[in-house]
Amino acid sequence: MQPFRIRGGVLGGLPGGGSGRMVLGLVKALKKRGISPLCVQAVVQDLNPTAVDMAYINLTLWGVPTKAIWGDTIRLEEREVY
């Protein structure tokens, strides 16, 4: 995943978000470079509602502003958004 810069931070998106571990890897790498997790906005989406819950909890515990979507990325369906 290649993050792209937005005004004042970094936006990372992951269509098959799972538990959010890849986004956390990005956050940890940015933190080593002196960028705060508050400067990252994560958007994760998954078909599995348990994975969406895990991603939301994992990322918010790290202080990352997160939008977690339970839905189908390919069909552009959103069942629930946290």
MMTF fields as JSON, N, C-alpha, C and O atoms, coordinates in Angstrom:
{
  "mmtfVersion": "1.0.0",
  "mmtfProducer": "UNKNOWN",
  "numBonds": 327,
  "numAtoms": 328,
  "numGroups": 82,
  "numChains": 1,
  "numModels": 1,
  "chainsPerModel": [1],
  "groupsPerChain": [82],
  "chainIdList": ["A"],
  "bondAtomList": [4, 2, 8, 6, 12, 10, 16, 14, 20, 18, 24, 22, 28, 26, 32, 30, 36, 34, 40, 38, 44, 42, 48, 46, 52, 50, 56, 54, 60, 58, 64, 62, 68, 66, 72, 70, 76, 74, 80, 78, 84, 82, 88, 86, 92, 90, 96, 94, 100, 98, 104, 102, 108, 106, 112, 110, 116, 114, 120, 118, 124, 122, 128, 126, 132, 130, 136, 134, 140, 138, 144, 142, 148, 146, 152, 150, 156, 154, 160, 158, 164, 162, 168, 166, 172, 170, 176, 174, 180, 178, 184, 182, 188, 186, 192, 190, 196, 194, 200, 198, 204, 202, 208, 206, 212, 210, 216, 214, 220, 218, 224, 222, 228, 226, 232, 230, 236, 234, 240, 238, 244, 242, 248, 246, 252, 250, 256, 254, 260, 258, 264, 262, 268, 266, 272, 270, 276, 274, 280, 278, 284, 282, 288, 286, 292, 290, 296, 294, 300, 298, 304, 302, 308, 306, 312, 310, 316, 314, 320, 318, 324, 322],
  "bondOrderList": [1, 1, 1, 1, 1, 1, 1, 1, 1, 1, 1, 1, 1, 1, 1, 1, 1, 1, 1, 1, 1, 1, 1, 1, 1, 1, 1, 1, 1, 1, 1, 1, 1, 1, 1, 1, 1, 1, 1, 1, 1, 1, 1, 1, 1, 1, 1, 1, 1, 1, 1, 1, 1, 1, 1, 1, 1, 1, 1, 1, 1, 1, 1, 1, 1, 1, 1, 1, 1, 1, 1, 1, 1, 1, 1, 1, 1, 1, 1, 1, 1],
  "groupList": [{"groupName": "MET", "atomNameList": ["N", "CA", "C", "O"], "elementList": ["N", "C", "C", "O"], "formalChargeList": [0, 0, 0, 0], "bondAtomList": [1, 0, 2, 1, 3, 2], "bondOrderList": [1, 1, 2], "singleLetterCode": "M", "chemCompType": "L-PEPTIDE LINKING"}, {"groupName": "GLN", "atomNameList": ["N", "CA", "C", "O"], "elementList": ["N", "C", "C", "O"], "formalChargeList": [0, 0, 0, 0], "bondAtomList": [1, 0, 2, 1, 3, 2], "bondOrderList": [1, 1, 2], "singleLetterCode": "Q", "chemCompType": "L-PEPTIDE LINKING"}, {"groupName": "PRO", "atomNameList": ["N", "CA", "C", "O"], "elementList": ["N", "C", "C", "O"], "formalChargeList": [0, 0, 0, 0], "bondAtomList": [1, 0, 2, 1, 3, 2], "bondOrderList": [1, 1, 2], "singleLetterCode": "P", "chemCompType": "L-PEPTIDE LINKING"}, {"groupName": "PHE", "atomNameList": ["N", "CA", "C", "O"], "elementList": ["N", "C", "C", "O"], "formalChargeList": [0, 0, 0, 0], "bondAtomList": [1, 0, 2, 1, 3, 2], "bondOrderList": [1, 1, 2], "singleLetterCode": "F", "chemCompType": "L-PEPTIDE LINKING"}, {"groupName": "ARG", "atomNameList": ["N", "CA", "C", "O"], "elementList": ["N", "C", "C", "O"], "formalChargeList": [0, 0, 0, 0], "bondAtomList": [1, 0, 2, 1, 3, 2], "bondOrderList": [1, 1, 2], "singleLetterCode": "R", "chemCompType": "L-PEPTIDE LINKING"}, {"groupName": "ILE", "atomNameList": ["N", "CA", "C", "O"], "elementList": ["N", "C", "C", "O"], "formalChargeList": [0, 0, 0, 0], "bondAtomList": [1, 0, 2, 1, 3, 2], "bondOrderList": [1, 1, 2], "singleLetterCode": "I", "chemCompType": "L-PEPTIDE LINKING"}, {"groupName": "GLY", "atomNameList": ["N", "CA", "C", "O"], "elementList": ["N", "C", "C", "O"], "formalChargeList": [0, 0, 0, 0], "bondAtomList": [1, 0, 2, 1, 3, 2], "bondOrderList": [1, 1, 2], "singleLetterCode": "G", "chemCompType": "PEPTIDE LINKING"}, {"groupName": "VAL", "atomNameList": ["N", "CA", "C", "O"], "elementList": ["N", "C", "C", "O"], "formalChargeList": [0, 0, 0, 0], "bondAtomList": [1, 0, 2, 1, 3, 2], "bondOrderList": [1, 1, 2], "singleLetterCode": "V", "chemCompType": "L-PEPTIDE LINKING"}, {"groupName": "LEU", "atomNameList": ["N", "CA", "C", "O"], "elementList": ["N", "C", "C", "O"], "formalChargeList": [0, 0, 0, 0], "bondAtomList": [1, 0, 2, 1, 3, 2], "bondOrderList": [1, 1, 2], "singleLetterCode": "L", "chemCompType": "L-PEPTIDE LINKING"}, {"groupName": "SER", "atomNameList": ["N", "CA", "C", "O"], "elementList": ["N", "C", "C", "O"], "formalChargeList": [0, 0, 0, 0], "bondAtomList": [1, 0, 2, 1, 3, 2], "bondOrderList": [1, 1, 2], "singleLetterCode": "S", "chemCompType": "L-PEPTIDE LINKING"}, {"groupName": "LYS", "atomNameList": ["N", "CA", "C", "O"], "elementList": ["N", "C", "C", "O"], "formalChargeList": [0, 0, 0, 0], "bondAtomList": [1, 0, 2, 1, 3, 2], "bondOrderList": [1, 1, 2], "singleLetterCode": "K", "chemCompType": "L-PEPTIDE LINKING"}, {"groupName": "ALA", "atomNameList": ["N", "CA", "C", "O"], "elementList": ["N", "C", "C", "O"], "formalChargeList": [0, 0, 0, 0], "bondAtomList": [1, 0, 2, 1, 3, 2], "bondOrderList": [1, 1, 2], "singleLetterCode": "A", "chemCompType": "L-PEPTIDE LINKING"}, {"groupName": "CYS", "atomNameList": ["N", "CA", "C", "O"], "elementList": ["N", "C", "C", "O"], "formalChargeList": [0, 0, 0, 0], "bondAtomList": [1, 0, 2, 1, 3, 2], "bondOrderList": [1, 1, 2], "singleLetterCode": "C", "chemCompType": "L-PEPTIDE LINKING"}, {"groupName": "ASP", "atomNameList": ["N", "CA", "C", "O"], "elementList": ["N", "C", "C", "O"], "formalChargeList": [0, 0, 0, 0], "bondAtomList": [1, 0, 2, 1, 3, 2], "bondOrderList": [1, 1, 2], "singleLetterCode": "D", "chemCompType": "L-PEPTIDE LINKING"}, {"groupName": "ASN", "atomNameList": ["N", "CA", "C", "O"], "elementList": ["N", "C", "C", "O"], "formalChargeList": [0, 0, 0, 0], "bondAtomList": [1, 0, 2, 1, 3, 2], "bondOrderList": [1, 1, 2], "singleLetterCode": "N", "chemCompType": "L-PEPTIDE LINKING"}, {"groupName": "THR", "atomNameList": ["N", "CA", "C", "O"], "elementList": ["N", "C", "C", "O"], "formalChargeList": [0, 0, 0, 0], "bondAtomList": [1, 0, 2, 1, 3, 2], "bondOrderList": [1, 1, 2], "singleLetterCode": "T", "chemCompType": "L-PEPTIDE LINKING"}, {"groupName": "TYR", "atomNameList": ["N", "CA", "C", "O"], "elementList": ["N", "C", "C", "O"], "formalChargeList": [0, 0, 0, 0], "bondAtomList": [1, 0, 2, 1, 3, 2], "bondOrderList": [1, 1, 2], "singleLetterCode": "Y", "chemCompType": "L-PEPTIDE LINKING"}, {"groupName": "TRP", "atomNameList": ["N", "CA", "C", "O"], "elementList": ["N", "C", "C", "O"], "formalChargeList": [0, 0, 0, 0], "bondAtomList": [1, 0, 2, 1, 3, 2], "bondOrderList": [1, 1, 2], "singleLetterCode": "W", "chemCompType": "L-PEPTIDE LINKING"}, {"groupName": "GLU", "atomNameList": ["N", "CA", "C", "O"], "elementList": ["N", "C", "C", "O"], "formalChargeList": [0, 0, 0, 0], "bondAtomList": [1, 0, 2, 1, 3, 2], "bondOrderList": [1, 1, 2], "singleLetterCode": "E", "chemCompType": "L-PEPTIDE LINKING"}],
  "groupTypeList": [0, 1, 2, 3, 4, 5, 4, 6, 6, 7, 8, 6, 6, 8, 2, 6, 6, 6, 9, 6, 4, 0, 7, 8, 6, 8, 7, 10, 11, 8, 10, 10, 4, 6, 5, 9, 2, 8, 12, 7, 1, 11, 7, 7, 1, 13, 8, 14, 2, 15, 11, 7, 13, 0, 11, 16, 5, 14, 8, 15, 8, 17, 6, 7, 2, 15, 10, 11, 5, 17, 6, 13, 15, 5, 4, 8, 18, 18, 4, 18, 7, 16],
  "groupIdList": [1, 2, 3, 4, 5, 6, 7, 8, 9, 10, 11, 12, 13, 14, 15, 16, 17, 18, 19, 20, 21, 22, 23, 24, 25, 26, 27, 28, 29, 30, 31, 32, 33, 34, 35, 36, 37, 38, 39, 40, 41, 42, 43, 44, 45, 46, 47, 48, 49, 50, 51, 52, 53, 54, 55, 56, 57, 58, 59, 60, 61, 62, 63, 64, 65, 66, 67, 68, 69, 70, 71, 72, 73, 74, 75, 76, 77, 78, 79, 80, 81, 82],
  "secStructList": [7, 7, 7, 3, 3, 3, 6, 6, 3, 3, 3, 3, 3, 3, 6, 6, 7, 6, 6, 1, 2, 2, 2, 2, 2, 2, 2, 2, 2, 2, 2, 2, 6, 6, 7, 7, 4, 4, 4, 3, 3, 3, 3, 3, 3, 3, 1, 7, 2, 2, 2, 2, 2, 2, 2, 2, 2, 2, 2, 2, 2, 6, 6, 7, 7, 3, 3, 3, 3, 3, 3, 3, 6, 6, 6, 6, 3, 3, 3, 3, 3, 7],
  "xCoordList": [0.847, 0.0, 0.894, 1.774, 0.679, 1.44, 0.568, -0.422, 0.919, 0.113, 0.307, 1.348, -0.672, -0.481, -0.78, -1.624, -0.077, -0.169, -1.421, -1.793, -2.044, -3.113, -2.639, -1.621, -3.34, -2.92, -2.788, -3.78, -1.585, -1.34, -1.248, -1.211, -1.209, -1.131, -1.047, -0.685, -1.392, -1.326, -2.651, -3.194, -3.18, -4.411, -4.052, -3.421, -4.458, -4.213, -5.525, -6.364, -5.716, -6.939, -6.611, -5.633, -7.435, -7.202, -8.541, -9.322, -8.833, -10.137, -10.384, -11.532, -9.361, -9.51, -8.832, -7.787, -9.411, -8.756, -8.366, -7.394, -9.105, -8.811, -8.821, -9.721, -7.833, -7.77, -7.007, -6.809, -6.58, -5.901, -4.395, -3.754, -3.81, -2.372, -1.519, -0.476, -1.929, -1.126, -1.129, -0.106, -2.268, -2.343, -1.501, -0.832, -1.524, -0.683, 0.792, 1.593, 1.157, 2.538, 2.926, 4.031, 2.03, 2.257, 2.413, 3.322, 1.519, 1.56, 2.874, 3.484, 3.309, 4.56, 5.756, 6.668, 5.759, 6.855, 6.874, 7.943, 5.703, 5.634, 6.043, 6.674, 5.674, 6.027, 7.543, 8.08, 8.237, 9.704, 10.318, 11.43, 9.591, 10.07, 9.58, 9.777, 8.934, 8.513, 7.128, 6.771, 6.343, 4.987, 4.001, 3.979, 3.205, 2.251, 1.122, 0.72, 0.601, -0.568, -1.789, -2.685, -1.83, -2.948, -2.919, -3.915, -1.774, -1.646, -2.028, -1.929, -2.468, -2.865, -4.363, -4.897, -5.037, -6.455, -6.581, -6.186, -7.133, -7.257, -8.698, -9.63, -8.867, -10.166, -9.978, -9.254, -10.644, -10.545, -11.936, -12.924, -12.005, -13.282, -13.079, -12.056, -14.058, -13.969, -15.365, -16.334, -15.457, -16.728, -17.085, -18.259, -16.08, -16.274, -16.489, -15.593, -17.664, -17.922, -16.978, -16.679, -16.511, -15.563, -14.232, -13.618, -13.783, -12.539, -12.663, -11.717, -13.814, -14.046, -13.957, -13.334, -14.579, -14.511, -13.065, -12.636, -12.31, -10.914, -10.087, -9.277, -10.293, -9.542, -9.848, -8.943, -11.117, -11.501, -10.85, -10.286, -10.931, -10.355, -8.831, -8.261, -8.169, -6.708, -6.227, -5.306, -6.841, -6.374, -6.701, -5.877, -7.876, -8.21, -7.378, -7.065, -7.013, -6.133, -4.751, -4.079, -4.331, -3.058, -3.211, -2.231, -4.409, -4.638, -4.815, -4.643, -5.159, -5.328, -6.798, -7.658, -7.108, -8.489, -8.897, -8.241, -9.98, -10.321, -11.774, -12.671, -11.987, -13.323, -13.3, -12.6, -14.068, -14.112, -15.467, -16.512, -15.443, -16.658, -16.854, -15.964, -18.036, -18.416, -19.187, -20.293, -18.62, -19.281, -18.412, -17.322, -18.927, -18.277, -17.64, -18.337, -16.319, -15.589, -15.899, -16.054, -15.991, -16.192, -17.581, -17.726, -18.589, -19.967, -20.339, -21.461, -19.389, -19.605, -20.782, -21.578, -20.883, -21.933, -21.357, -20.276, -22.083, -21.719, -22.866, -23.965, -22.617, -23.661, -23.671, -24.73, -22.472, -22.35, -21.018, -20.023, -21.005, -19.794, -19.547, -20.447, -18.313, -17.932, -16.971, -16.523],
  "yCoordList": [-1.167, 0.0, 1.232, 1.362, 2.106, 3.332, 4.482, 4.836, 5.067, 6.167, 7.406, 7.564, 8.277, 9.543, 10.665, 10.536, 11.75, 12.856, 13.694, 13.99, 14.058, 15.038, 16.215, 16.113, 17.305, 18.487, 18.162, 17.88, 18.204, 18.0, 16.548, 16.294, 15.578, 14.198, 13.202, 13.541, 11.956, 10.847, 10.111, 9.872, 9.746, 8.969, 7.59, 7.46, 6.554, 5.187, 4.443, 4.53, 3.721, 2.96, 1.512, 1.221, 0.611, -0.807, -1.487, -1.617, -1.933, -2.523, -3.869, -4.181, -4.67, -5.933, -5.755, -6.354, -4.944, -4.454, -5.49, -5.298, -6.593, -7.589, -6.966, -6.193, -7.293, -6.76, -5.441, -4.914, -4.904, -3.615, -3.688, -2.653, -4.878, -5.032, -4.314, -3.757, -4.313, -3.63, -2.123, -1.46, -1.593, -0.158, 0.155, 1.187, -0.725, -0.517, -0.551, 0.185, -1.391, -1.409, -0.072, 0.42, 0.514, 1.84, 2.874, 3.703, 2.814, 3.775, 3.653, 4.663, 2.422, 2.219, 2.738, 3.334, 2.519, 3.018, 4.546, 5.154, 5.164, 6.625, 7.183, 8.236, 6.463, 6.905, 6.917, 7.8, 5.938, 5.91, 7.117, 7.533, 7.67, 8.852, 10.149, 11.231, 10.031, 11.224, 11.737, 12.848, 10.955, 11.37, 10.745, 9.527, 11.57, 11.124, 10.295, 10.564, 9.282, 8.537, 9.424, 9.072, 10.568, 11.493, 12.166, 12.748, 12.09, 12.669, 11.669, 11.969, 10.474, 9.426, 9.223, 9.173, 9.106, 8.742, 7.417, 7.31, 6.407, 5.081, 4.803, 5.119, 4.206, 3.727, 2.252, 1.91, 1.377, -0.062, -0.624, -0.156, -1.617, -2.242, -3.744, -4.208, -4.502, -5.949, -6.541, -5.913, -7.771, -8.508, -9.1, -9.314, -9.361, -10.018, -8.969, -8.166, -8.961, -7.946, -8.052, -7.042, -9.252, -9.414, -8.759, -8.114, -8.919, -8.285, -6.764, -6.073, -6.246, -4.796, -4.292, -3.265, -5.016, -4.635, -4.651, -3.734, -5.704, -5.801, -4.643, -4.054, -4.318, -3.224, -1.903, -1.121, -1.666, -0.412, -0.316, 0.718, -1.391, -1.386, -1.24, -0.41, -2.047, -1.976, -0.578, -0.05, 0.011, 1.308, 2.431, 3.324, 2.412, 3.491, 3.393, 4.418, 2.174, 2.044, 2.637, 3.098, 2.626, 3.246, 4.744, 5.418, 5.264, 6.694, 7.127, 8.304, 6.187, 6.504, 6.815, 5.973, 8.014, 8.285, 7.272, 7.159, 6.542, 5.399, 5.419, 5.767, 5.042, 4.763, 3.296, 2.916, 2.474, 1.043, 0.713, 1.058, 0.049, -0.23, -1.73, -2.456, -2.184, -3.579, -3.606, -3.071, -4.219, -4.256, -4.911, -5.411, -4.893, -5.529, -4.45, -3.621, -4.466, -3.47, -3.578, -2.56, -4.798, -5.002, -4.542, -3.906, -4.854, -4.477, -3.076, -2.615, -2.407, -1.073, -1.043, -0.103, -2.082, -2.161, -1.84, -2.306, -1.049, -0.735, -1.138, -0.594, -2.093, -2.542, -1.702, -1.356, -1.378, -0.579, 0.151, -0.374, 1.369, 2.185, 2.628, 3.135, 2.43, 2.858, 4.012, 4.528],
  "zCoordList": [0.0, 0.0, 0.0, 0.851, -0.921, -1.025, -0.503, -1.142, 0.643, 1.156, 0.303, -0.335, 0.284, -0.394, 0.587, 1.474, 0.407, 1.357, 1.107, -0.029, 2.211, 2.17, 3.003, 3.687, 2.96, 3.695, 5.186, 5.857, 5.681, 7.096, 7.54, 8.744, 6.622, 7.076, 5.944, 4.817, 6.266, 5.316, 5.354, 6.432, 4.191, 4.094, 3.57, 2.521, 4.308, 3.874, 3.76, 4.657, 2.687, 2.492, 2.176, 1.488, 2.682, 2.46, 2.239, 3.181, 0.996, 0.701, 1.374, 1.691, 1.602, 2.334, 3.675, 3.926, 4.533, 5.744, 6.768, 7.499, 6.839, 7.866, 9.243, 9.57, 10.052, 11.415, 11.497, 12.592, 10.363, 10.343, 10.519, 10.699, 10.473, 10.713, 9.659, 10.002, 8.407, 7.376, 7.607, 7.435, 7.991, 8.275, 9.508, 9.55, 10.517, 11.694, 11.325, 11.903, 10.376, 9.891, 9.287, 9.516, 8.523, 7.95, 9.059, 9.027, 10.036, 11.144, 11.922, 12.271, 12.191, 12.922, 12.127, 12.7, 10.814, 9.969, 9.952, 10.01, 9.872, 9.883, 11.243, 11.33, 12.303, 13.656, 13.84, 14.51, 13.247, 13.308, 12.61, 12.935, 11.657, 10.924, 11.555, 11.002, 12.729, 13.452, 13.115, 13.507, 12.399, 12.038, 13.022, 13.202, 13.642, 14.652, 14.029, 12.897, 14.757, 14.266, 14.055, 13.288, 14.727, 14.533, 13.17, 12.741, 12.482, 11.135, 10.054, 8.864, 10.464, 9.526, 9.646, 10.754, 8.531, 8.542, 7.798, 6.637, 8.474, 7.877, 7.484, 8.223, 6.311, 5.851, 5.503, 4.568, 6.274, 6.024, 5.752, 6.318, 4.894, 4.562, 4.465, 3.963, 4.946, 4.895, 4.859, 5.287, 4.338, 4.309, 5.668, 5.969, 6.477, 7.761, 8.857, 9.118, 9.504, 10.531, 11.732, 12.368, 12.047, 13.156, 12.808, 13.658, 11.57, 11.128, 11.167, 11.547, 10.78, 10.81, 12.252, 12.518, 13.174, 14.587, 15.085, 15.786, 14.719, 15.143, 14.586, 15.301, 13.312, 12.693, 13.392, 13.683, 13.655, 14.312, 15.695, 16.052, 16.46, 17.808, 17.749, 18.456, 16.906, 16.794, 16.427, 17.05, 15.43, 14.943, 15.909, 16.108, 16.513, 17.453, 18.727, 19.334, 19.148, 20.311, 20.038, 20.962, 18.79, 18.401, 18.153, 17.836, 18.292, 18.113, 16.678, 16.36, 15.796, 14.374, 14.096, 14.354, 13.573, 13.166, 12.09, 11.055, 12.343, 11.51, 11.066, 11.834, 9.824, 9.3, 8.895, 7.957, 9.604, 9.322, 8.698, 9.25, 7.559, 6.8, 6.681, 6.239, 7.082, 6.869, 5.561, 5.484, 4.537, 3.239, 2.184, 2.46, 0.976, -0.169, -1.038, -1.624, -1.116, -1.892, -3.379, -4.054, -3.893, -5.326, -5.756, -6.8, -4.971, -5.303, -4.806, -5.011, -4.152, -3.596, -2.622, -2.623, -1.79, -0.777, 0.59, 0.949, 1.335, 2.705, 3.609, 3.501, 4.506, 5.424, 6.69, 7.214, 7.176, 8.393, 8.362, 7.862, 8.902, 8.936, 10.367, 11.036, 10.831, 12.183, 12.09, 13.114]
}
